[in-house]
Amino acid sequence: MLCRRLLRTANPSQGLRAFATTTGRPSAKRTPSLADLEPDKAESFNQRQKEYRERLQETARARDASGSSKAPQSSPTKDSTTNFIPGVGQGLGSLSTATGRSAEVEQKEPQRKPGLVTNLIYGTKEGRELDAQIEASFSQVLARGKYVHSIVCHDVKPDCVDEYVDLVGKWYPRMASMPDNNVHLVGSWRTEVGDCDTFVHIWEYQRYQGYHASLHAISTHPEFPEFNEKLRKLIRTKTSSLMQEFSFWPTTAPRQLGGIFELRSYTLHPGNLLEWETHWRRGLKARREVMEGVGAWFVQIGELNTVHHLWQFANLEERKIRREQSWSVEGWSETVHKTVPLIQTMKSRILIPMPWSPVA
């Protein structure tokens, strides 16, 4: 096994995206790292962020003006939901579906005389309404339901990193570009701070049926066995979980803002996911005023009771500044106060986007 083979045969013109956080295309002979970033590029990051948000606002206005539920072809968003702009489009959403379900229960509720026996048999009216809200929250509010996302982590052998980048950097973009596979690669990153030499990939599918169909299509590709055999020799472990987006935070469309990413992962005490979502739905509006979000997901199959948040910053210093600014925004301190007791463990990783990553 020649893990130390460098990328001398890689062709720079193969269509991989340029590493957006550097002054030019990185050498194909080494893997991107934090050292490639120029530390004083916060202003250029902020300008790209501003332009990106302005395009989203223009898309929302155009959609409202046309009365169409579809965004124009030039829209940077993947669907009709406006992303990361407080007060535009659906914004942070609401519990209106849960409230509507409660009203429906109330309309169908037969008139019963209040009393100890009635409450003992049927429960209180308030309790029944709360049950309806909880049921509606899980089925209609907690998850968007339109997409299923997988988060795949490869723990790569240190002396195999360059060979891994060469292999995956050619295979993943190909699989994502084939219409028959019906899969979208959100992004690929290398962990710079945290579990070093761990690569994180997030994929998007059309519900669970789409996930199964995509898995089947890729696994039956004639070149898959060779790819899989090579991959197995380069990694020590592989973990995979299936997730859904929180309804109040759609995953961003492809974009090139530059900078670094932070993946924050929380393991919650069982049974606290709905309460977590309720507090974060309120607190995220404060966070978005000073920070750029990429997406938020909760695991449904795999590492259960786990929530992932992905953020983007110009650099580590800007990350520190933006996080400190959050405390000055009304509502954030209350969100932290209410969510901390719900957490068992928490983890932070600093990620660097790979050259082929659509979100970078």
Phi, psi and omega per residue, in radians:
M1 nan 2.047 -3.066
L2 -1.759 1.300 -3.076
C3 -1.234 -0.355 -3.052
R4 -1.498 0.057 3.131
R5 -1.106 2.208 3.140
L6 -1.490 3.026 -3.028
L7 -1.513 0.881 -3.062
R8 -1.252 -0.392 -3.097
T9 -1.665 0.013 -3.100
A10 -1.198 2.430 3.139
N11 -1.726 2.039 -3.097
P12 -1.123 -0.252 -3.076
S13 -1.740 0.387 -3.073
Q14 -1.417 0.096 3.060
G15 1.629 0.119 3.089
L16 -1.281 2.568 -3.131
R17 -1.180 2.561 3.036
A18 -1.207 2.598 3.120
F19 -1.238 1.833 -2.887
A20 -1.179 -0.232 -3.060
T21 -1.684 0.095 3.124
T22 -1.953 2.956 3.130
T23 -1.308 -0.290 3.119
G24 -2.751 -3.070 -3.132
R25 -1.211 2.294 -3.131
P26 -1.211 2.736 3.085
S27 -1.074 2.373 3.137
A28 -1.245 -0.110 -3.079
K29 -1.581 0.006 3.112
R30 -2.557 2.803 -3.092
T31 -1.484 2.420 3.104
P32 -1.008 2.567 -3.140
S33 -2.555 3.027 3.138
L34 -1.061 -0.518 -3.121
A35 -1.132 -0.335 3.128
D36 -1.283 -0.376 -3.098
L37 -1.356 2.390 3.009
E38 -1.428 2.168 -2.984
P39 -1.230 -0.213 -3.058
D40 -1.917 0.591 -3.087
K41 -1.866 0.450 -3.123
A42 -1.096 -0.662 -3.102
E43 -1.121 -0.730 3.131
S44 -1.169 -0.630 3.065
F45 -1.084 -0.817 -3.131
N46 -1.079 -0.629 3.128
Q47 -1.182 -0.768 3.105
R48 -1.121 -0.675 3.097
Q49 -1.091 -0.761 3.134
K50 -1.078 -0.790 3.137
E51 -1.113 -0.682 3.134
Y52 -1.104 -0.798 -3.131
R53 -1.177 -0.610 3.099
E54 -1.135 -0.666 3.099
R55 -1.123 -0.662 3.097
L56 -1.128 -0.703 3.111
Q57 -1.123 -0.719 3.106
E58 -1.096 -0.701 3.108
T59 -1.088 -0.758 3.138
A60 -1.107 -0.741 3.131
R61 -1.138 -0.719 3.128
A62 -1.119 -0.675 3.127
R63 -1.158 -0.747 3.129
D64 -1.130 -0.667 -3.109
A65 -1.198 -0.640 -3.107
S66 -1.451 -0.319 -3.110
G67 1.277 0.239 -3.123
S68 -1.674 2.577 3.097
S69 -1.463 -0.127 3.138
K70 -1.777 2.495 3.091
A71 -1.385 2.724 3.085
P72 -1.054 2.823 -3.117
Q73 -1.033 -0.540 -3.077
S74 -1.455 0.026 -3.095
S75 -1.114 2.404 3.077
P76 -1.395 -0.109 -3.120
T77 -1.577 2.768 -3.082
K78 -1.576 -0.281 3.095
D79 -2.643 -2.918 -2.988
S80 -1.454 0.019 -3.134
T81 -1.503 2.130 3.105
T82 -1.238 2.403 -2.957
N83 -1.998 2.271 2.922
F84 1.179 0.465 3.065
I85 -2.252 1.863 -3.139
P86 -1.001 2.315 3.057
G87 1.502 -0.008 -3.130
V88 -1.955 2.392 3.107
G89 1.078 -2.361 -3.086
Q90 -1.354 -0.293 3.109
G91 0.996 -2.280 -3.098
L92 -1.592 0.054 3.134
G93 1.309 -3.022 -3.139
S94 -2.719 3.042 3.087
L95 -1.632 0.492 -3.059
S96 -1.096 -0.601 -3.133
T97 -1.180 -0.634 3.097
A98 -1.185 -0.721 3.119
T99 -1.094 -0.718 3.120
G100 -1.093 -0.664 3.131
R101 -1.152 -0.671 3.109
S102 -1.103 -0.713 3.124
A103 -1.110 -0.672 3.111
E104 -1.102 -0.738 3.112
V105 -1.082 -0.718 -3.105
E106 -1.134 -0.672 -3.135
Q107 -1.156 -0.632 -3.111
K108 -1.483 -0.203 -3.054
E109 -1.205 2.108 3.079
P110 -1.219 2.577 -3.132
Q111 -1.207 2.131 3.108
R112 -2.189 2.502 3.104
K113 -1.267 2.284 3.122
P114 -1.131 2.539 3.125
G115 2.996 2.915 -3.073
L116 -1.078 -0.772 -3.095
V117 -1.165 -0.769 3.131
T118 -1.036 -0.816 -3.136
N119 -1.125 -0.591 -3.124
L120 -1.180 -0.673 -3.097
I121 -1.402 -0.836 -3.008
Y122 -1.772 -0.223 -2.993
G123 1.413 2.851 3.138
T124 -1.238 2.759 3.097
K125 -1.063 -0.722 3.121
E126 -1.101 -0.669 3.124
G127 -1.148 -0.694 3.123
R128 -1.160 -0.678 3.100
E129 -1.142 -0.681 3.121
L130 -1.129 -0.722 3.095
D131 -1.054 -0.699 3.129
A132 -1.140 -0.687 3.127
Q133 -1.148 -0.739 3.136
I134 -1.113 -0.762 3.129
E135 -1.076 -0.791 3.141
A136 -1.154 -0.641 -3.129
S137 -1.096 -0.753 -3.138
F138 -1.201 -0.734 -3.007
S139 -1.478 -0.496 -3.012
Q140 -2.124 -0.468 -3.014
V141 -1.813 -0.764 -3.032
L142 -1.052 -0.832 -3.122
A143 -1.991 2.597 3.068
R144 -1.206 -0.653 3.087
G145 1.518 -0.300 -3.075
K146 -1.358 -0.544 -3.059
Y147 -2.245 2.671 2.924
V148 -2.065 2.340 3.135
H149 -2.039 2.511 3.003
S150 -1.991 2.467 3.020
I151 -2.011 2.090 -3.071
V152 -2.049 2.227 3.139
C153 -2.060 2.201 3.074
H154 -1.919 2.109 3.022
D155 -1.559 1.799 -2.983
V156 -1.604 2.456 3.054
K157 -1.069 2.315 -3.033
P158 -0.934 -0.669 -3.105
D159 -1.497 0.110 3.130
C160 -2.002 0.108 -3.020
V161 -1.036 -0.836 -3.093
D162 -1.136 -0.685 3.110
E163 -1.168 -0.658 3.087
Y164 -1.070 -0.810 -3.137
V165 -1.071 -0.712 3.108
D166 -1.098 -0.811 -3.095
L167 -1.153 -0.948 -3.075
V168 -1.231 -0.607 -3.136
G169 -1.135 -0.379 3.066
K170 -1.608 -0.631 -3.031
W171 -1.391 -0.834 -3.051
Y172 -1.061 -0.858 3.109
P173 -1.049 -0.621 3.110
R174 -1.105 -0.823 -3.112
M175 -1.128 -0.658 -3.128
A176 -1.247 -0.443 -3.079
S177 -1.538 -0.180 -3.138
M178 -1.447 2.035 -3.088
P179 -0.995 -0.594 -3.096
D180 -1.137 -0.428 -3.126
N181 -1.367 -0.378 3.045
N182 0.857 0.890 -3.128
V183 -2.424 2.562 3.127
H184 -2.086 2.237 3.062
L185 -1.517 1.960 3.111
V186 -1.195 -0.850 -3.141
G187 -3.105 2.843 3.074
S188 -2.313 2.341 -3.080
W189 -2.431 2.715 3.013
R190 -1.914 2.365 3.119
T191 -1.312 2.125 3.125
E192 -1.717 -0.668 3.075
V193 -2.201 2.149 -3.063
G194 2.227 -2.196 3.096
D195 -1.443 1.515 -3.047
C196 -1.051 2.575 -3.099
D197 1.122 0.347 2.977
T198 -1.751 2.285 -3.135
F199 -1.877 2.335 -3.092
V200 -1.975 2.242 3.122
H201 -2.217 2.343 3.094
I202 -2.095 2.178 -3.130
W203 -2.002 2.676 3.137
E204 -2.154 2.339 -3.110
Y205 -2.252 2.814 3.054
Q206 -1.513 1.577 3.135
R207 1.047 -3.094 -3.092
Y208 -1.197 -0.573 3.098
Q209 -1.090 -0.706 3.093
G210 -1.152 -0.659 3.108
Y211 -1.060 -0.824 -3.122
H212 -1.119 -0.772 -3.120
A213 -1.116 -0.719 3.132
S214 -1.149 -0.733 3.127
L215 -1.046 -0.745 -3.136
H216 -1.150 -0.781 -3.100
A217 -1.082 -0.753 -3.110
I218 -1.235 -0.729 -3.094
S219 -1.189 -0.393 3.120
T220 -1.651 0.036 3.052
H221 -1.101 2.382 -3.053
P222 -1.049 -0.393 -3.116
E223 -1.668 -0.061 -3.080
F224 -1.106 -0.791 -3.130
P225 -0.968 -0.726 3.140
E226 -1.147 -0.756 3.108
F227 -1.065 -0.820 -3.071
N228 -1.126 -0.665 3.128
E229 -1.139 -0.732 3.100
K230 -1.150 -0.731 -3.116
L231 -1.076 -0.752 -3.108
R232 -1.041 -0.503 -3.125
K233 -1.428 -0.245 -3.068
L234 -1.739 -0.291 -3.051
I235 -1.999 2.711 3.072
R236 -1.626 -0.764 3.121
T237 -2.500 2.779 3.069
K238 -2.391 2.293 3.055
T239 -2.157 2.563 -3.109
S240 -2.543 2.390 3.061
S241 -2.361 2.599 3.054
L242 -1.787 2.321 -3.004
M243 -2.284 2.898 2.950
Q244 -2.247 2.632 3.095
E245 -1.231 2.533 2.904
F246 -1.189 2.486 -3.059
S247 -1.083 -0.456 -3.080
F248 -1.564 0.019 -3.039
W249 -2.518 1.444 3.099
P250 -1.151 2.554 3.090
T251 -1.180 2.415 -3.096
T252 -1.133 2.716 2.997
A253 -1.389 2.944 3.096
P254 -0.954 2.443 -3.139
R255 -2.813 2.812 -3.116
Q256 -2.281 1.436 3.133
L257 -1.649 -0.356 -3.092
G258 1.485 -3.069 3.083
G259 1.527 -2.698 -3.088
I260 -2.088 2.964 3.119
F261 -2.223 2.640 3.016
E262 -2.185 2.139 3.054
L263 -1.768 1.994 3.123
R264 -1.867 2.199 -3.083
S265 -2.116 2.281 -3.093
Y266 -2.136 2.278 2.975
T267 -1.747 2.046 -3.073
L268 -1.635 2.747 2.970
H269 -1.130 2.418 -3.127
P270 -0.922 2.403 3.094
G271 1.562 0.050 -3.057
N272 -1.881 0.117 -3.053
L273 -1.125 -0.730 -3.124
L274 -1.134 -0.718 3.117
E275 -1.145 -0.689 3.084
W276 -1.028 -0.817 -3.117
E277 -1.077 -0.695 -3.119
T278 -1.090 -0.803 -3.135
H279 -1.223 -0.699 -3.120
W280 -1.217 -0.567 3.094
R281 -1.017 -0.677 3.141
R282 -1.377 -0.666 -3.064
G283 -1.393 -0.387 -3.079
L284 -1.141 -0.553 3.116
K285 -1.018 -0.675 3.111
A286 -1.199 -0.726 -3.118
R287 -1.135 -0.718 -3.065
R288 -1.147 -0.336 3.138
E289 -1.187 -0.421 -3.066
V290 -2.192 -0.129 -3.088
M291 -2.308 2.693 -3.131
E292 -1.797 1.964 -3.124
G293 -1.566 2.667 3.079
V294 -1.909 -0.757 3.139
G295 3.126 2.902 3.095
A296 -2.523 2.312 -3.044
W297 -2.411 2.685 2.993
F298 -2.145 2.431 -3.046
V299 -1.343 2.298 3.073
Q300 -1.904 -0.485 3.078
I301 -2.377 2.174 -3.101
G302 2.156 -2.163 3.140
E303 -1.409 1.469 -3.036
L304 -1.086 2.769 -3.121
N305 1.105 0.419 3.141
T306 -1.919 2.383 3.093
V307 -2.117 2.360 3.100
H308 -2.054 2.326 2.999
H309 -2.111 2.376 3.119
L310 -2.127 2.193 -3.084
W311 -2.144 2.754 -3.133
Q312 -2.225 2.348 -3.108
F313 -2.349 2.801 3.090
A314 -1.150 -0.758 3.139
N315 -2.880 -3.083 -3.090
L316 -1.178 -0.641 3.129
E317 -1.149 -0.726 3.096
E318 -1.145 -0.607 3.066
R319 -1.023 -0.817 3.129
K320 -1.051 -0.803 -3.118
I321 -1.093 -0.817 -3.087
R322 -1.149 -0.693 3.131
R323 -1.157 -0.648 3.088
E324 -1.174 -0.621 3.122
Q325 -1.142 -0.493 -3.129
S326 -1.006 -0.596 -3.078
W327 -1.216 -0.307 3.121
S328 -1.540 -0.123 3.139
V329 -1.594 2.261 -3.092
E330 -1.027 2.290 3.069
G331 1.837 -0.378 -3.069
W332 -1.285 -0.768 -3.118
S333 -1.077 -0.635 3.118
E334 -1.163 -0.677 3.100
T335 -1.057 -0.805 3.134
V336 -1.100 -0.765 -3.115
H337 -1.027 -0.637 -3.065
K338 -1.541 -0.389 -3.088
T339 -1.636 -0.464 -3.113
V340 -0.980 -0.756 3.135
P341 -1.126 -0.267 -3.109
L342 -1.482 -0.167 -2.972
I343 -1.669 2.347 2.963
Q344 -1.545 -0.940 3.125
T345 -2.434 2.756 3.075
M346 -2.481 2.645 -3.037
K347 -2.513 2.483 3.115
S348 -2.228 2.346 3.064
R349 -2.233 2.412 2.989
I350 -1.675 2.178 -3.034
L351 -2.014 2.573 3.050
I352 -2.023 2.225 -3.113
P353 -1.198 2.541 3.087
M354 -1.466 2.789 -3.061
P355 -0.990 -0.516 -3.099
W356 -1.616 -0.004 -3.036
S357 -1.192 2.157 3.091
P358 -1.093 -0.605 3.061
V359 -1.758 1.981 -3.077
A360 -2.634 nan nan
